[in-house]
């Protein structure tokens, strides 16, 4: 017991110490019972929290399949990913096949200098590089003697923040080395075009000038008989809801086809994830309900009303059917390859589900998602999940809160009884000390009388 130890009565006789220990143990028995009760309740809270977290994991993914819009996924495919790749927005994408040609990519303005025999030794002199940026503003870059080689010039340009990028290339088409300065403007499309530099250098070993340059270009695609220009290689809404990423050009007169269609495997994967999360809940519940005469019920939720309600509400939602509606293609989850097994969990025939999607996508969506609010299997599951683990009144949430409230009450009770036990122990210690003093006094008197009675004088 905190605050009470045998050291505090070490001055008492062994008999009195034993009596003190017995009294303390008797006072601690109700406290020990409370502590055992607390441990049991904490075990229940841990188990309920574990189950609640599994239900919450399920809750997190249900919106992804809980409405006709959410359950749909679109897939964008291209005949040639090296020419066009892309994506589709399922809310507005225009499903179907679309033929197009990529006649030209959007490109940056660029320029190439004359050739020098090396890139680190030959100096072109000191001076200035001047050019007009995309806004028409004049830019000036100073080149000092330390940076007057090709590599030095490239380094200064790249660190200038001027909107130009420079690199040194070895154009070794001939037998002799031919190092050139390649300049490229940031950005693509004609709106990024610039007027390329003029070089003003003096005192150099060789001359540097631009031999060739190319203007910035817009991308051009031919779609539905029209040539359409774009300042970037990312085109949006030419095909409604689709984003096209242009990577190359098509051969003349040979269009490619991009296809936007339902992504059946992705939708099937969503359902598979839901089944797996449901099975995590059902498996936990079944494990808690496996009990025999040797089961320590203080460490399980077997028979607990909370998990019974959780299982019942989920089962009810999943077993909802429209068997009497003969106009519907699918009238129960079993028709889609999802059903309960003898072990209390769900089996999922992914191939059967995917086949149903491929054959009758809208019918599957109607049965699973309904109107996204009150009809459809998933709407019922969402309602069940909210009633089980919502923050504002879910069955498991309430149980956890009730147990935590009881634990706080037990803690308070333990604290009170600890103080009471300490007070009684202190009083008992004083009483035992007084008793031992009195006993010692009596023992002393007895010894005195025995000594007097047993002396020779008394015998004469």
C-alpha positions as CSV (number, residue, x, y, z in Angstrom):
1,X,0.0,0.0,0.0
2,X,1.4,3.4,-0.9
3,X,2.6,5.3,2.2
4,X,2.5,2.1,4.4
5,X,5.5,-0.2,4.8
6,X,6.7,-2.6,7.4
7,X,9.7,-0.4,8.0
8,X,7.4,2.0,9.9
9,X,6.7,-0.7,12.5
10,X,10.2,-2.2,12.7
11,X,10.4,-1.3,16.4
12,X,7.5,-3.6,17.2
13,X,7.8,-7.2,18.2
14,X,7.5,-9.9,15.5
15,X,4.1,-10.7,16.9
16,X,2.8,-7.2,16.6
17,X,4.4,-6.7,13.2
18,X,2.5,-9.8,12.0
19,X,-0.7,-8.4,13.5
20,X,-0.1,-5.1,11.7
21,X,0.6,-6.8,8.4
22,X,-2.7,-8.8,8.7
23,X,-4.6,-5.7,9.4
24,X,-3.1,-3.8,6.5
25,X,-3.8,-6.8,4.2
26,X,-7.5,-6.8,5.3
27,X,-7.7,-3.1,4.6
28,X,-6.2,-3.5,1.1
29,X,-8.5,-6.3,0.0
30,X,-11.3,-4.0,-1.1
31,X,-8.7,-1.8,-2.9
32,X,-7.3,-4.8,-4.7
33,X,-10.8,-5.8,-5.8
34,X,-11.3,-2.3,-7.2
35,X,-7.9,-2.4,-9.0
36,X,-8.8,-5.8,-10.5
37,X,-12.1,-4.3,-11.7
38,X,-10.3,-1.4,-13.2
39,X,-7.9,-3.7,-15.1
40,X,-10.9,-5.6,-16.5
41,X,-12.6,-2.4,-17.6
42,X,-9.4,-1.1,-19.2
43,X,-9.1,-4.4,-21.1
44,X,-12.7,-3.9,-22.4
45,X,-11.9,-0.3,-23.4
46,X,-8.8,-1.5,-25.4
47,X,-10.8,-4.2,-27.2
48,X,-13.7,-1.8,-28.0
49,X,-11.2,0.8,-29.2
50,X,-9.6,-1.8,-31.5
51,X,-13.0,-2.7,-32.9
52,X,-14.0,1.0,-33.2
53,X,-10.8,1.7,-35.2
54,X,-11.6,-1.2,-37.6
55,X,-15.1,0.2,-38.1
56,X,-13.6,3.7,-38.6
57,X,-11.2,2.3,-41.3
58,X,-14.3,1.0,-43.1
59,X,-16.0,4.3,-42.7
60,X,-13.1,6.2,-44.3
61,X,-13.4,4.3,-47.7
62,X,-17.2,4.0,-48.0
63,X,-17.6,7.5,-49.5
64,X,-15.5,6.3,-52.4
65,X,-18.2,3.9,-53.4
66,X,-21.3,5.4,-51.8
67,X,-22.8,7.4,-54.6
68,X,-23.3,6.9,-58.4
69,X,-20.7,9.5,-59.0
70,X,-18.1,8.2,-56.5
71,X,-18.3,4.6,-57.6
72,X,-17.5,5.4,-61.2
73,X,-13.9,5.6,-62.4
74,X,-12.7,6.5,-65.9
75,X,-9.7,5.1,-67.7
76,X,-7.7,7.0,-70.3
77,X,-5.8,5.0,-72.8
78,X,-3.8,5.9,-75.9
79,X,-2.7,4.0,-78.9
80,X,0.8,5.4,-78.4
81,X,1.9,6.6,-75.0
82,X,5.0,8.0,-76.6
83,X,2.9,10.5,-78.5
84,X,0.0,11.2,-76.1
85,X,-0.8,10.2,-72.6
86,X,-3.5,11.7,-70.4
87,X,-6.2,11.5,-67.8
88,X,-10.0,12.0,-67.5
89,X,-12.2,13.8,-65.0
90,X,-15.0,11.3,-64.4
91,X,-17.5,14.2,-63.6
92,X,-17.4,15.6,-67.1
93,X,-15.3,13.4,-69.4
94,X,-16.8,12.5,-72.8
95,X,-16.6,8.7,-72.9
96,X,-15.7,7.1,-76.2
97,X,-12.9,6.9,-78.8
98,X,-11.3,10.1,-80.1
99,X,-9.0,10.3,-83.1
100,X,-6.4,13.0,-83.4
101,X,-3.0,13.9,-84.9
102,X,-0.2,15.7,-83.2
103,X,1.4,17.9,-85.9
104,X,3.8,19.9,-83.7
105,X,4.9,20.1,-80.1
106,X,5.1,23.3,-78.2
107,X,8.8,24.3,-78.0
108,X,11.1,26.8,-76.4
109,X,13.0,29.4,-78.3
110,X,16.6,28.3,-78.7
111,X,19.9,29.3,-80.3
112,X,23.2,27.6,-81.0
113,X,26.6,29.4,-81.2
114,X,29.5,28.8,-83.5
115,X,32.0,26.1,-82.6
116,X,35.1,26.5,-80.4
117,X,37.9,23.9,-80.0
118,X,37.5,23.6,-76.2
119,X,35.1,24.7,-73.5
120,X,37.4,25.5,-70.6
121,X,40.5,27.1,-72.0
122,X,39.7,29.4,-74.9
123,X,38.6,32.8,-73.7
124,X,36.1,35.0,-75.7
125,X,37.0,38.1,-73.7
126,X,35.0,40.3,-71.3
127,X,31.8,42.1,-72.1
128,X,28.1,41.9,-72.1
129,X,25.3,39.6,-73.3
130,X,22.1,41.6,-74.1
131,X,18.7,40.3,-75.0
132,X,15.0,41.1,-74.7
133,X,12.9,38.7,-72.4
134,X,9.4,37.5,-73.0
135,X,8.0,40.8,-71.7
136,X,10.1,42.8,-74.2
137,X,12.3,44.1,-71.4
138,X,16.0,44.5,-72.0
139,X,18.3,42.1,-70.0
140,X,22.0,42.5,-69.7
141,X,24.5,39.9,-68.3
142,X,28.1,40.8,-67.6
143,X,30.9,38.3,-68.3
144,X,34.2,38.9,-66.6
145,X,37.6,37.5,-67.4
146,X,37.3,34.6,-64.9
147,X,34.2,33.4,-66.7
148,X,35.1,34.1,-70.3
149,X,35.3,30.5,-71.4
150,X,32.2,28.6,-72.8
151,X,31.6,26.8,-69.5
152,X,32.1,30.1,-67.6
153,X,29.6,31.9,-69.8
154,X,27.0,29.1,-69.3
155,X,27.5,29.2,-65.5
156,X,27.0,33.0,-65.4
157,X,23.8,32.8,-67.6
158,X,22.3,30.0,-65.5
159,X,22.8,31.9,-62.3
160,X,21.6,35.2,-63.6
161,X,17.8,34.6,-63.2
162,X,17.3,36.1,-66.6
163,X,15.0,33.5,-68.0
164,X,17.7,31.9,-70.1
165,X,19.2,28.5,-69.7
166,X,22.6,27.6,-71.2
167,X,24.6,24.4,-71.7
168,X,27.8,23.5,-73.6
169,X,27.5,20.6,-76.1
170,X,30.1,18.8,-78.1
171,X,28.9,18.9,-81.7
172,X,31.5,16.4,-82.9
173,X,30.1,15.6,-86.3
174,X,33.5,16.3,-87.8
175,X,37.0,15.1,-86.8
176,X,37.8,18.1,-84.7
177,X,36.1,18.9,-81.3
178,X,33.4,21.4,-81.8
179,X,32.0,22.9,-78.6
180,X,29.0,25.1,-78.9
181,X,26.9,27.2,-76.5
182,X,23.2,26.1,-76.5
183,X,20.7,28.7,-75.2
184,X,17.1,28.0,-74.4
185,X,14.4,30.2,-73.1
186,X,12.3,29.2,-70.1
187,X,8.8,28.1,-71.1
188,X,7.3,26.9,-74.3
189,X,4.8,28.3,-76.8
190,X,5.0,31.6,-78.7
191,X,4.1,33.6,-75.6
192,X,7.5,32.5,-74.3
193,X,9.4,33.7,-77.4
194,X,12.4,36.0,-76.8
195,X,14.8,38.1,-78.9
196,X,18.1,36.2,-78.6
197,X,21.3,37.8,-77.3
198,X,23.8,39.9,-79.0
199,X,27.4,39.4,-77.7
200,X,29.7,42.3,-77.0
201,X,33.1,41.0,-76.0
202,X,36.6,42.4,-76.4
203,X,40.1,41.1,-75.8
204,X,39.2,37.4,-76.5
205,X,41.2,34.7,-78.1
206,X,38.3,33.7,-80.3
207,X,35.0,35.1,-81.3
208,X,31.6,33.9,-80.1
209,X,28.4,34.5,-82.1
210,X,25.1,32.7,-82.8
211,X,25.0,30.6,-85.9
212,X,21.4,29.5,-85.7
213,X,18.2,30.1,-83.7
214,X,14.7,28.8,-83.5
215,X,11.6,30.6,-82.5
216,X,9.3,29.2,-79.8
217,X,6.4,27.2,-81.2
218,X,2.9,26.3,-80.2
219,X,1.6,22.8,-80.1
220,X,-0.7,21.9,-83.0
221,X,-3.1,19.0,-83.0
222,X,-5.7,18.1,-85.7
223,X,-9.0,17.0,-84.1
224,X,-12.3,16.6,-85.8
225,X,-10.8,18.2,-89.0
226,X,-9.5,21.3,-87.2
227,X,-6.0,22.3,-86.5
228,X,-5.9,23.6,-83.0
229,X,-2.9,25.4,-81.4
230,X,-1.9,25.3,-77.8
231,X,0.9,27.3,-76.0
232,X,1.7,24.3,-73.9
233,X,2.0,20.5,-74.4
234,X,-0.8,20.0,-71.9
235,X,-4.2,20.4,-73.5
236,X,-7.3,20.6,-71.4
237,X,-11.0,20.3,-72.5
238,X,-10.4,19.9,-76.3
239,X,-11.9,16.5,-75.4
240,X,-14.4,17.4,-72.7
241,X,-13.1,16.4,-69.3
242,X,-9.8,15.0,-70.6
243,X,-6.2,16.3,-70.2
244,X,-3.9,15.4,-73.0
245,X,-0.1,15.4,-72.4
246,X,1.7,15.7,-75.8
247,X,5.0,13.9,-76.0
248,X,5.7,13.4,-79.6
249,X,4.3,13.9,-83.1
250,X,2.3,11.5,-85.3
251,X,3.3,10.4,-88.8
252,X,1.7,12.4,-91.5
253,X,-1.9,11.3,-92.1
254,X,-1.7,8.6,-89.4
255,X,-3.8,9.7,-86.4
256,X,-3.8,7.9,-83.1
257,X,-6.8,7.0,-81.0
258,X,-7.4,7.9,-77.3
259,X,-10.1,6.1,-75.4
260,X,-12.1,7.2,-72.4
261,X,-14.1,4.4,-70.8
262,X,-15.3,3.0,-67.4
263,X,-12.3,1.7,-65.4
264,X,-13.9,-1.6,-64.4
265,X,-10.9,-3.0,-62.6
266,X,-10.5,0.1,-60.4
267,X,-14.2,0.0,-59.5
268,X,-13.9,-3.7,-58.6
269,X,-10.8,-2.9,-56.5
270,X,-12.8,-0.4,-54.5
271,X,-15.4,-3.0,-53.7
272,X,-12.7,-5.5,-52.8
273,X,-11.3,-2.9,-50.3
274,X,-14.7,-2.5,-48.7
275,X,-15.1,-6.3,-48.3
276,X,-11.7,-6.5,-46.7
277,X,-12.5,-3.8,-44.3
278,X,-15.8,-5.4,-43.4
279,X,-14.1,-8.7,-42.9
280,X,-11.7,-7.1,-40.5
281,X,-14.7,-6.1,-38.4
282,X,-16.4,-9.5,-38.7
283,X,-13.3,-11.5,-38.0
284,X,-12.6,-9.4,-34.8
285,X,-16.2,-10.0,-33.6
286,X,-16.0,-13.8,-34.3
287,X,-12.7,-14.0,-32.4
288,X,-14.3,-12.4,-29.4
289,X,-17.3,-14.7,-29.5
290,X,-15.2,-17.9,-29.4
291,X,-15.5,-18.9,-25.8
292,X,-15.4,-22.1,-23.7
293,X,-15.2,-23.0,-20.0
294,X,-11.6,-22.0,-19.9
295,X,-12.0,-18.6,-21.5
296,X,-11.1,-15.6,-19.3
297,X,-14.2,-13.5,-19.9
298,X,-12.5,-10.4,-18.3
299,X,-10.2,-10.3,-21.4
300,X,-12.8,-10.7,-24.1
301,X,-15.9,-9.0,-25.4
302,X,-17.7,-12.3,-26.0
303,X,-21.5,-11.8,-25.5
304,X,-21.1,-8.0,-25.2
305,X,-24.2,-6.2,-26.4
306,X,-22.1,-3.6,-28.3
307,X,-20.5,-6.1,-30.7
308,X,-23.7,-8.0,-31.1
309,X,-25.4,-4.8,-32.2
310,X,-22.5,-3.9,-34.5
311,X,-22.6,-7.3,-36.2
312,X,-26.4,-7.3,-36.5
313,X,-26.6,-3.8,-38.0
314,X,-23.9,-4.5,-40.6
315,X,-25.4,-7.9,-41.5
316,X,-28.8,-6.3,-41.9
317,X,-27.5,-3.6,-44.2
318,X,-25.6,-6.1,-46.3
319,X,-28.4,-8.6,-46.6
320,X,-30.9,-6.0,-47.8
321,X,-32.4,-7.1,-51.1
322,X,-35.0,-6.3,-53.6
323,X,-36.0,-9.8,-54.5
324,X,-39.6,-8.9,-55.2
325,X,-38.6,-6.3,-57.9
326,X,-38.3,-8.5,-61.0
327,X,-37.5,-5.5,-63.1
328,X,-34.0,-5.3,-61.5
329,X,-31.1,-7.2,-63.0
330,X,-29.4,-7.5,-59.6
331,X,-31.4,-8.0,-56.4
332,X,-28.9,-9.1,-53.7
333,X,-25.2,-9.0,-53.1
334,X,-25.0,-12.7,-53.9
335,X,-25.9,-11.8,-57.5
336,X,-22.7,-9.8,-57.6
337,X,-20.4,-12.5,-56.0
338,X,-20.6,-11.2,-52.4
339,X,-22.0,-13.4,-49.7
340,X,-21.6,-14.5,-46.1
341,X,-19.7,-17.7,-45.3
342,X,-20.2,-20.2,-42.5
343,X,-17.4,-18.5,-40.6
344,X,-19.4,-15.2,-40.4
345,X,-17.2,-13.3,-42.9
346,X,-17.8,-12.3,-46.5
347,X,-16.5,-14.0,-49.6
348,X,-15.9,-11.9,-52.7
349,X,-15.9,-13.4,-56.2
350,X,-14.0,-10.5,-57.8
351,X,-14.3,-12.1,-61.3
352,X,-18.1,-12.4,-61.0
353,X,-18.3,-8.8,-59.7
354,X,-16.2,-7.5,-62.6
355,X,-18.2,-9.5,-65.1
356,X,-21.4,-7.9,-63.8
357,X,-19.8,-4.4,-64.1
358,X,-18.7,-5.1,-67.7
359,X,-22.1,-6.4,-68.7
360,X,-24.4,-4.1,-66.8
361,X,-22.4,-1.3,-65.2
362,X,-25.4,1.1,-64.6
363,X,-27.4,-1.7,-63.0
364,X,-24.6,-2.6,-60.6
365,X,-24.1,1.1,-59.7
366,X,-27.9,1.4,-59.1
367,X,-28.0,-1.6,-56.7
368,X,-24.8,-0.7,-54.9
369,X,-24.9,3.1,-54.6
370,X,-28.6,3.8,-55.2
371,X,-29.2,7.6,-55.0
372,X,-26.2,8.0,-52.7
373,X,-28.4,9.0,-49.8
374,X,-31.2,6.6,-48.7
375,X,-31.2,3.8,-51.3
376,X,-28.5,1.3,-52.3
377,X,-26.6,-1.2,-50.2
378,X,-23.7,1.1,-49.4
379,X,-26.1,3.8,-48.1
380,X,-27.3,1.3,-45.6
381,X,-23.8,0.3,-44.6
382,X,-22.9,3.9,-44.1
383,X,-25.9,4.4,-41.8
384,X,-25.0,1.2,-39.9
385,X,-21.4,2.3,-39.5
386,X,-22.4,5.7,-38.2
387,X,-24.7,4.1,-35.6
388,X,-21.9,1.9,-34.4
389,X,-18.9,4.2,-34.2
390,X,-19.9,7.9,-34.7
391,X,-18.5,10.4,-32.3
392,X,-22.0,11.6,-31.3
393,X,-23.7,8.5,-30.1
394,X,-22.4,5.4,-31.7
395,X,-22.9,2.2,-29.8
396,X,-19.2,1.5,-29.4
397,X,-18.4,5.1,-28.7
398,X,-21.0,5.2,-25.9
399,X,-19.6,2.0,-24.4
400,X,-16.1,3.3,-24.4
401,X,-17.3,6.6,-22.8
402,X,-19.3,4.6,-20.1
403,X,-16.3,2.4,-19.3
404,X,-14.0,5.4,-19.0
405,X,-16.5,7.1,-16.7
406,X,-16.6,4.0,-14.5
407,X,-12.7,3.8,-14.5
408,X,-12.6,7.4,-13.3
409,X,-15.1,6.6,-10.6
410,X,-13.0,3.6,-9.5
411,X,-9.8,5.7,-9.5
412,X,-11.6,8.1,-7.2
413,X,-12.8,5.3,-4.9
414,X,-9.4,3.7,-4.8
415,X,-7.8,7.1,-3.8
416,X,-10.4,7.5,-1.0
417,X,-9.9,4.0,0.3
418,X,-6.1,4.4,0.1
419,X,-6.3,7.5,2.4
420,X,-8.7,5.7,4.8
421,X,-6.4,2.7,4.9
422,X,-3.4,4.9,5.6
423,X,-5.3,6.7,8.4
424,X,-6.3,3.4,10.0
425,X,-2.8,2.0,9.6
426,X,-1.4,5.0,11.5
427,X,-3.9,4.6,14.2
428,X,-3.2,0.9,14.5
429,X,0.5,1.5,14.6
430,X,0.0,3.9,17.6
431,X,-2.3,1.4,19.3
432,X,0.2,-1.5,18.9
433,X,3.0,0.7,20.1
434,X,1.0,1.5,23.3
435,X,0.1,-2.1,23.7
436,X,3.7,-3.2,23.3
437,X,4.8,-0.6,25.9
438,X,2.1,-1.8,28.3
439,X,3.0,-5.4,27.7
440,X,6.6,-4.6,28.3
441,X,5.7,-2.9,31.6
442,X,3.7,-5.9,32.8
443,X,6.4,-8.2,31.7
444,X,8.9,-6.1,33.7
445,X,6.7,-6.2,36.8
446,X,6.2,-10.0,36.5
447,X,9.9,-10.5,36.3
448,X,10.4,-8.3,39.4
449,X,7.9,-10.3,41.5
450,X,9.4,-13.5,40.3
451,X,12.8,-12.4,41.4
452,X,11.5,-11.3,44.8
453,X,9.6,-14.4,45.5
454,X,12.3,-16.6,44.4
455,X,15.1,-14.9,46.5
456,X,16.8,-16.6,49.6
457,X,15.6,-13.9,52.0
458,X,12.0,-14.6,51.1
459,X,12.6,-18.4,51.8
460,X,14.0,-17.8,55.4
